[in-house]
Amino acid sequence: MTSLQWGLIALGAVLLTYAGLVALLVAVGRKAEARALARFVPDCIVLFRRLLSDPRISRRRKLVLLALVAYLAVPLDLIPDFIPIAGQLDDAIIAGLVLRTVLSAAG
């Protein structure tokens, strides 16, 4: 198999897992949380796409934004995700700092 095929398989697995989590929340009666989760990823994709196409943001800031996407996509973290709370918190802090930097540069 080529790397493109492996990438498509991985993307499909991620999308199925995402859909399964949303369906699980609906099944246990947490529809508001399911709706919020279902909207979160598409909203993030729209945000990143608009930030990358915004002419007010410098190329350097766009590279920082792309580095954030790569950091979040790669399973290697500063603090491993299996450590409760701290594992996810480092991702959230880094994402918040990068978005703050990029958005402040855009005015």
N, C-alpha and C positions, 0 to 999 in steps of 0.2 A: 504494500500500500504506500501511496505517496503521502507526503506531509500535509498536502491539501485535504486528502481524504481523512486523515487522522484529525485534522483541525475541524472538519465538518462533523465528524462523529462526536468530538468533544463538545462542540457547540450544541449539537442536538441533545446530548446528555445533560448539559447545563440547562437548556430550555425545558426539557422534560422534568428535571428536578424542580425548577422554578414553578412550573405549572402544577406539579404535584404538591408543593408547599401551599400554593394558593388554594388548591382544591381541598387540602387537608384543613385549612383554616375555615373554609366554608362548611365543611362536613361537621366540624365541632361547634359550629354556631357563632364563629367570630367573623361575621361578614364585613364589619368595618375594617378590621385588621387585614382581611383578605383583599379588600378593595384598595387599601393603602399600599400593600405590598405589590399588587398587580400594577399599580400606577408608578411605583418608585423607579424601577429600572427603565421603562420608556422615558420617564421624565429626565432621568440622569443622562440618557443617550441624547435627548434633544438639547439639554444644557451643554454637554460637551461639544456637540456638533456646532451649535451656535457660537460658543466661545472660540472654537477653532476657526470659524469663518469670519469672526469679527475683525474688521481692519484696525480697530483701536488697540488691539492687543498685539504686543510685539512678538516677533518670531521666537525670542528667548522664552517668553512666558508660555507660548504655545508648546514649546518643547518640554517645559516643566509639566504642563498639563498632560502631554502624551506620556511622560515618564511616570506620572501618577497612575494613569490607566495601566501601564505595563506593570507597575509595582502591585497594583490591586489584582491583576490577572495572574501573576506568578505566585505559586504557593509558598515561596520563601519569604518570610517576614522578619522584622526586627525581633518581635516576640511571637513565638509560634501560636497559632490559633487554638491549639488544644488546651492552652492555659486559660482557665476561666476569666472572663471579663477583660483582663489585660491583653489577651490575644486579639480581640476584636477592637479594643480601645485604641491600640496603636494605629490601626488602619484608619479609624475615624478621625483621630487627631491629625495624622498626616494629610488625609483628604481635606479636612477643614482648613489647615494651614495653606495648602496649595491653592484651594479655591479662594481663600481670602486674598492671597497674593495676586492671583490672576484677576480677580474682580476689582481689586483696588487699583490695579494698573489700567483697567478699562474705564475707570471713572464712575 
